[in-house]
């Protein structure tokens, strides 16, 4: 058992060294894309790192703990935001649910559960009524949720978010959007873990450019 643990330890050290060695090798057009026209960020100060996701995406489900760990350790000048994508018709209700819950200050109650239900269990929560029943089981007022789900405010937030996603030419999830200028995905970076390594590189790039 000790030998196995030692092997794992050596592997992790080697992986860390490998990551450091390749940090300077991230190439525009290969490991990340630079947008021809930057998209707006939600704040004028700091560096925005946006996670574009879908609750039903298994890759987003696997990326979630990695992204949350990265967010928890992010520097003070990083503004971490989540943007629910509606790249297909079936995705729209889930993005609406995100913004409805956000408007109710109830997102923390159900965010993890929605991921588990949609990506983990593949439950058919594909309309306002079924989603309302689901969030009600997690302590969210059903009628208030539906009122927000169908509200002008949530629709406006949805349109704003999807406009940003279209402007960034994002066609899959999960995708990271750094300061409205760069997009990074696992298919470009090489893995979910490498995605965040590239994000680190781009955050530092933006920080240095602002000096």
Wavefront OBJ file of the C-alpha trace (Angstrom):
o trace
v 0.000 0.000 0.000
v 2.856 2.374 0.896
v 4.498 1.667 -2.461
v 1.222 2.437 -4.245
v 0.788 5.705 -2.351
v 4.387 6.643 -3.103
v 3.823 5.954 -6.799
v 0.747 8.162 -6.792
v 2.702 10.882 -5.012
v 5.516 10.732 -7.548
v 2.986 10.834 -10.378
v 1.371 13.970 -8.945
v 4.744 15.647 -8.522
v 5.661 14.749 -12.093
v 2.327 16.070 -13.293
v 2.888 19.348 -11.438
v 6.375 19.722 -12.915
v 5.017 18.895 -16.365
v 2.318 21.555 -15.985
v 4.864 24.174 -14.936
v 7.175 23.240 -17.761
v 4.417 23.673 -20.299
v 2.842 26.801 -18.821
v 4.964 28.964 -21.104
v 4.046 26.877 -24.139
v 0.353 27.760 -24.356
v -0.170 28.979 -27.894
v -2.898 31.246 -29.240
v -4.934 29.402 -31.848
v -3.866 26.016 -30.479
v -4.602 25.998 -26.743
v -6.895 29.038 -26.658
v -8.585 31.468 -29.005
v -8.376 35.240 -28.981
v -11.614 36.896 -30.058
v -11.442 39.270 -33.012
v -13.945 41.470 -31.182
v -13.995 41.270 -27.369
v -17.358 40.892 -25.643
v -18.476 42.972 -22.685
v -17.681 41.928 -19.141
v -20.063 42.333 -16.208
v -17.714 44.654 -14.312
v -15.300 47.379 -15.340
v -12.640 46.452 -12.798
v -10.707 43.247 -12.257
v -10.352 40.280 -14.601
v -13.537 38.406 -15.432
v -13.352 34.625 -15.726
v -16.651 33.245 -16.987
v -17.604 29.568 -16.954
v -20.056 28.820 -19.763
v -21.944 25.649 -18.890
v -25.115 23.579 -19.221
v -26.665 21.693 -16.325
v -27.187 18.637 -18.531
v -23.609 18.484 -19.829
v -21.628 15.500 -18.472
v -18.334 17.278 -19.192
v -19.530 20.306 -17.218
v -20.514 17.912 -14.426
v -16.966 16.512 -14.333
v -15.467 19.991 -14.630
v -17.574 21.414 -11.785
v -15.383 20.349 -8.802
v -12.233 21.475 -10.617
v -13.744 24.857 -11.458
v -15.058 25.326 -7.928
v -11.634 24.567 -6.470
v -10.058 27.057 -8.876
v -12.654 29.691 -7.987
v -12.053 29.217 -4.245
v -8.350 29.971 -4.712
v -8.742 32.728 -7.312
v -6.873 35.994 -6.686
v -8.801 39.016 -5.415
v -8.687 40.736 -8.813
v -10.553 37.866 -10.499
v -14.336 38.136 -10.915
v -15.650 34.588 -11.391
v -19.064 34.303 -13.036
v -21.178 31.482 -14.442
v -23.117 31.789 -17.673
v -25.707 29.099 -18.492
v -25.656 28.379 -22.207
v -28.770 27.830 -24.303
v -27.105 26.319 -27.365
v -30.066 24.064 -28.052
v -33.799 24.339 -27.494
v -33.775 21.809 -24.677
v -31.155 23.878 -22.853
v -33.311 27.007 -22.630
v -35.430 26.013 -19.574
v -32.290 25.179 -17.604
v -30.742 28.570 -18.327
v -34.042 30.206 -17.359
v -34.021 28.229 -14.101
v -30.511 29.506 -13.329
v -31.553 33.144 -13.702
v -34.860 32.629 -11.898
v -33.041 31.140 -8.910
v -30.425 33.867 -9.067
v -33.173 36.522 -8.958
v -34.580 34.813 -5.853
v -31.163 34.558 -4.166
v -31.799 30.799 -4.062
v -29.203 29.543 -6.514
v -26.998 28.086 -3.764
v -29.873 25.884 -2.618
v -30.333 24.093 -5.931
v -27.274 24.599 -8.153
v -25.562 21.339 -7.143
v -28.839 19.411 -7.162
v -29.674 20.549 -10.702
v -26.303 19.336 -11.948
v -26.801 15.990 -10.239
v -30.352 15.574 -11.561
v -29.715 16.660 -15.155
v -26.144 15.564 -15.898
v -25.742 12.850 -13.279
v -29.169 11.199 -13.340
v -30.485 12.522 -16.696
v -33.865 13.336 -15.218
v -36.429 14.833 -17.657
v -36.670 18.307 -16.107
v -37.288 20.094 -19.379
v -39.988 22.674 -18.669
v -40.978 25.244 -16.088
v -43.476 23.016 -14.283
v -41.146 20.069 -13.771
v -38.327 22.376 -12.731
v -40.666 24.177 -10.306
v -41.599 20.870 -8.696
v -37.933 19.955 -8.441
v -36.763 23.194 -6.816
v -39.732 23.057 -4.421
v -38.305 19.781 -3.102
v -35.160 21.732 -2.251
v -36.773 24.497 -0.241
v -37.573 26.993 -3.011
v -41.068 28.496 -3.239
v -42.700 26.909 -6.300
v -44.954 29.792 -7.352
v -42.302 32.431 -6.819
v -39.936 30.363 -8.950
v -42.473 30.107 -11.783
v -43.190 33.834 -11.631
v -39.488 34.558 -12.009
v -38.979 31.787 -14.579
v -41.547 33.454 -16.856
v -40.637 37.051 -16.031
v -39.428 39.796 -18.337
v -36.345 40.264 -16.140
v -35.215 36.646 -16.480
v -35.881 36.719 -20.218
v -33.761 39.880 -20.516
v -30.910 38.258 -18.579
v -31.198 35.203 -20.821
v -30.998 37.250 -24.001
v -28.057 39.234 -22.651
v -26.157 36.069 -21.747
v -26.824 34.329 -25.051
v -25.749 37.448 -26.944
v -22.446 37.316 -25.055
v -22.024 33.613 -25.851
v -22.752 34.196 -29.541
v -20.358 37.155 -29.602
v -17.632 34.953 -28.154
v -18.307 32.285 -30.824
v -18.833 29.626 -28.152
v -20.354 26.438 -29.554
v -19.821 23.899 -26.757
v -19.578 23.486 -23.005
v -17.757 23.792 -20.740
v -15.910 26.788 -22.144
v -14.021 29.399 -20.163
v -14.197 33.011 -21.313
v -11.365 35.141 -19.929
v -11.942 38.885 -19.628
v -14.196 38.878 -22.670
v -11.157 38.328 -24.901
v -10.155 34.657 -24.851
v -11.949 31.309 -24.930
v -10.515 28.056 -23.604
v -11.956 24.537 -23.743
v -10.715 21.052 -22.929
v -10.620 20.141 -26.615
v -8.124 22.958 -27.200
v -6.150 22.844 -23.949
v -5.952 19.032 -23.925
v -7.920 18.227 -20.774
v -10.255 19.728 -18.195
v -7.302 20.277 -15.851
v -5.230 21.907 -18.574
v -8.139 24.239 -19.321
v -7.663 25.859 -15.927
v -3.894 25.995 -16.386
v -4.457 27.988 -19.576
v -6.929 30.207 -17.713
v -4.185 30.890 -15.131
v -1.850 31.862 -17.956
v -4.415 34.201 -19.537
v -5.300 35.827 -16.213
v -1.627 36.623 -15.685
v -1.403 37.859 -19.264
v -4.291 40.267 -18.648
v -2.863 41.351 -15.305
v 0.495 42.155 -16.877
v -1.148 44.053 -19.751
v -3.020 46.257 -17.274
v 0.165 47.419 -15.520
l 1 2 3 4 5 6 7 8 9 10 11 12 13 14 15 16 17 18 19 20 21 22 23 24 25 26 27 28 29 30 31 32 33 34 35 36 37 38 39 40 41 42 43 44 45 46 47 48 49 50 51 52 53 54 55 56 57 58 59 60 61 62 63 64 65 66 67 68 69 70 71 72 73 74 75 76 77 78 79 80 81 82 83 84 85 86 87 88 89 90 91 92 93 94 95 96 97 98 99 100 101 102 103 104 105 106 107 108 109 110 111 112 113 114 115 116 117 118 119 120 121 122 123 124 125 126 127 128 129 130 131 132 133 134 135 136 137 138 139 140 141 142 143 144 145 146 147 148 149 150 151 152 153 154 155 156 157 158 159 160 161 162 163 164 165 166 167 168 169 170 171 172 173 174 175 176 177 178 179 180 181 182 183 184 185 186 187 188 189 190 191 192 193 194 195 196 197 198 199 200 201 202 203 204 205 206 207 208 209 210 211
